[in-house]
Amino acid sequence: MTTATDTDTSRTGAGAGSGAVDGERLRRWRLVLGGDSAETTGCTLTGRDAAMDGALNALYGGGRRPGGRGGSDRSAGLGGSAPSVARWLGDIRTYFPSSVVQVMQRDAIDRLGLSALLLEPEMLEAVEADVHLVGTLLSLNKAMPETTKETARAVVRKVVDDLEKRLATRTRATLTGALDRSAKINRPRHRDIDWDRTIRANLKNYLPLPGEDGAGTVIPERLIGYGRAAQAVRKDVILCIDQSGSMAASVVYASVFGAVLASMRTLRTRLVVFDTAVVDLTDQLDDPVDVLFGTQLGGGTDINRALAYCQSRITRPAETVVVLISDLYEGGIRNEMLKRVAAMKASGVQFVTLLALSDEGAPAYDREHAAALGALGAPAFACTPDLFPEVMAAALEKRPLPIPDKETHQ
């Protein structure tokens, strides 16, 4: 947790003497080592440093639940007391930056089994909300008492709204450009003619006018235009999302992107989530929070069954993009799954396989299935939320996908 000590680096200036530098170095080591392991440093912590040390030790010191303020007693811990944990959450928000707080919260949930306490409203009000916390709340959705659900929805709403603000504008702009380019037509209506491109394409047909010095005309044998004035649906998009427990962050991001895509009139967007069952959440796409609370994180995986459902909903293969977001651990019929992908691609469907849609990169995934999909022309790779609009734009335009890293795909 060296990062945690950065909040006090101002205590040592560039011109400080060697004694001050040594003291700062000892202080940092004392905070990093914590508790008994730090006795050899000979450094005693006081005030804010002692409080930071106590917050760190409560989580990393002895495998006990966080509790108490300050101090470095590794044996201190107040069991499953929600008030003490809520107090600890308040402490770490005081002492550490938001990015560190989110990491510590995740560690507390994973290491100390605090998930059950998130079912209490006072706990939810104390946490720093992020994508990973939303994933944890969704996994607890079925066990959540009614008294907590309203608070949980407010927490999820805040995260979703922040994500939409960050992602929506760029996504719409990128995809609108891709749709305009993919909708190029050679027999446009007069109002849809792109005159600049039409003139450039027909310069070879320039004819001088007789009797007119230097005057001439371009014969537009080929008209080029974009169907910008038309409001008809140009492309169909199907997001097919694996809702197994390891895909929690991907489910959150995919739900937000699904709502953004659904808001574009020139796209017809369908959102399907699956484990061993398949659920179509398209009718809830106007509110990604409703979509998220309609998921059921955890359980098995039947990709073949999910793709069979998606395939049955395709009416315009040449104008359809299917995005499968999954770690590819198939519990269904592997060969049938691959046959379905091959059939969709043969019919003209643009098929995209994302191992994850999150900031963390590629998760553990089934490499054999990823290689088989790659052989079918559907390379599997992890995708960050910032890259997703470019991936979708490439798929809509039927050009090669911008695969980010050769190490994360097959």
FENQUI-V48936 format. One record per backbone hydrogen bond with DSSP energy under -0.5 kcal/mol. NH is the residue of the N-H (numbers start at 1). CO is the residue of the C=O. E is the energy in kcal/mol with one decimal. If there is no record, write none. Layout:
nh=[NH NH]
co=[CO CO]
e=[E E]
//
This chain:
nh=[4 5 5 6 7 8 9 11 12 13 16 21 22 23 24 25 26 27 28 29 30 31 32 33 34 37 38 38 39 41 42 44 49 50 51 52 53 54 55 56 57 58 59 59 60 61 62 74 76 81 82 85 86 87 88 89 90 91 92 93 94 94 95 96 100 101 102 103 104 105 106 107 108 109 110 111 112 113 114 117 118 118 119 120 123 124 125 126 126 127 129 134 135 136 137 138 139 140 141 143 144 144 148 149 150 152 153 154 155 156 157 158 159 160 161 162 163 164 165 166 167 168 171 172 173 174 175 176 177 178 179 180 181 182 183 184 185 192 193 194 195 198 199 200 201 202 202 203 205 206 207 209 212 213 214 215 217 219 219 220 221 223 225 226 227 228 230 234 235 236 237 238 239 239 240 240 241 241 242 242 243 247 248 251 252 253 254 255 256 257 258 259 260 261 262 263 263 264 265 267 268 269 270 272 273 274 275 279 281 281 284 285 287 290 291 292 293 294 294 295 298 302 306 307 308 309 310 311 312 313 313 314 315 319 320 321 322 323 323 324 324 325 325 326 326 330 331 334 337 338 339 340 341 342 343 344 345 346 347 348 349 350 351 352 352 353 354 354 355 355 356 358 366 367 370 371 372 373 374 375 376 376 377 378 381 382 383 387 388 389 390 391 392 393 394 395 396 397 398 398 399 403 408 409 410]
co=[1 1 2 3 4 5 6 8 9 11 13 17 18 19 20 21 22 23 24 25 26 27 28 29 30 34 34 35 36 38 39 42 46 46 47 48 49 50 51 52 53 54 55 56 56 57 57 72 73 78 80 81 82 83 84 85 86 87 88 89 90 91 91 92 97 97 98 99 100 101 102 103 104 105 106 107 108 109 108 114 114 115 116 117 120 120 121 122 123 123 127 130 131 132 133 134 135 136 138 140 140 141 145 145 146 148 149 150 151 152 153 154 155 156 157 158 159 160 161 162 163 164 167 168 169 170 171 172 173 174 175 176 177 178 179 181 225 189 190 224 193 194 195 196 197 198 199 200 202 203 217 215 209 211 212 212 207 205 217 218 219 186 185 192 183 226 227 266 266 319 268 321 237 270 238 323 239 272 240 325 274 244 245 247 248 249 250 251 252 253 254 255 256 257 258 259 260 261 263 264 235 267 237 239 279 241 277 273 271 279 281 282 284 287 287 288 289 290 291 292 243 275 302 303 304 305 306 307 308 309 310 311 313 316 317 236 350 238 321 322 352 240 323 324 354 328 301 332 333 334 335 336 337 338 339 340 341 342 343 345 344 320 349 322 350 379 324 352 353 381 381 383 327 365 366 367 368 369 370 371 372 373 374 373 353 408 356 384 384 385 387 387 388 389 390 391 392 393 394 395 394 401 405 406 380]
e=[-1.3 -0.5 -1.5 -1.8 -0.8 -1.8 -1.5 -1.6 -1.7 -0.6 -1.6 -2.0 -2.7 -2.3 -2.4 -2.3 -2.4 -2.3 -2.3 -2.3 -2.6 -2.1 -2.5 -3.1 -2.3 -0.7 -0.6 -1.7 -1.7 -1.7 -1.4 -0.5 -1.2 -0.8 -1.8 -2.6 -2.5 -2.2 -2.2 -2.3 -2.8 -2.2 -0.8 -0.6 -3.4 -1.9 -0.7 -0.7 -1.5 -1.6 -0.6 -2.0 -2.9 -2.0 -2.2 -2.5 -1.8 -2.0 -2.5 -1.5 -1.1 -0.6 -2.1 -2.0 -0.6 -2.3 -2.3 -1.3 -2.5 -2.6 -2.1 -2.4 -2.5 -2.3 -2.5 -3.5 -1.7 -0.7 -0.6 -0.9 -0.7 -1.4 -1.5 -1.7 -1.1 -1.6 -2.0 -0.6 -1.1 -1.0 -0.8 -2.1 -2.1 -2.0 -2.6 -2.5 -1.7 -1.0 -1.0 -1.1 -0.7 -1.1 -1.6 -1.3 -0.8 -2.7 -2.7 -1.7 -2.1 -2.7 -2.8 -2.0 -1.7 -2.7 -2.8 -2.0 -2.2 -2.6 -2.2 -1.8 -2.4 -2.7 -2.0 -2.7 -2.3 -2.6 -2.5 -2.4 -1.9 -1.8 -2.6 -2.3 -2.2 -2.5 -1.4 -1.2 -2.7 -1.7 -1.3 -2.8 -1.1 -2.3 -2.7 -2.1 -2.1 -0.9 -0.7 -0.9 -2.0 -1.6 -3.3 -2.1 -1.7 -0.6 -0.6 -0.8 -2.9 -1.4 -0.5 -0.8 -2.0 -0.8 -2.1 -1.6 -0.5 -1.2 -0.8 -2.3 -1.7 -2.9 -2.9 -2.7 -0.5 -3.0 -0.6 -3.2 -0.6 -3.3 -0.5 -2.8 -2.7 -2.2 -1.2 -2.3 -1.8 -2.4 -2.8 -2.0 -1.7 -2.7 -2.7 -1.8 -2.0 -3.0 -2.3 -1.0 -0.6 -1.7 -0.6 -1.8 -2.4 -0.7 -2.7 -3.2 -2.7 -2.1 -2.2 -3.1 -2.4 -0.7 -1.9 -1.8 -2.0 -0.7 -1.6 -2.5 -2.3 -0.6 -1.0 -1.4 -1.8 -2.3 -1.7 -2.9 -2.1 -1.8 -2.3 -3.0 -1.7 -0.7 -1.3 -1.3 -0.6 -1.8 -1.6 -2.8 -2.7 -3.1 -0.5 -0.6 -3.0 -2.8 -0.6 -0.6 -2.0 -1.5 -1.4 -0.8 -2.1 -2.2 -2.2 -2.2 -2.0 -2.5 -2.5 -2.6 -2.5 -2.4 -1.5 -1.3 -2.3 -2.6 -0.7 -3.0 -0.5 -0.7 -3.2 -0.6 -0.5 -1.5 -0.6 -1.3 -2.2 -1.0 -2.0 -2.5 -2.0 -2.4 -2.3 -2.0 -0.8 -0.6 -1.6 -2.5 -1.6 -0.7 -2.5 -0.8 -1.4 -0.6 -0.8 -1.9 -2.7 -2.4 -2.3 -2.1 -2.6 -1.9 -0.5 -0.8 -2.5 -1.9 -2.1 -0.7 -1.0]
//
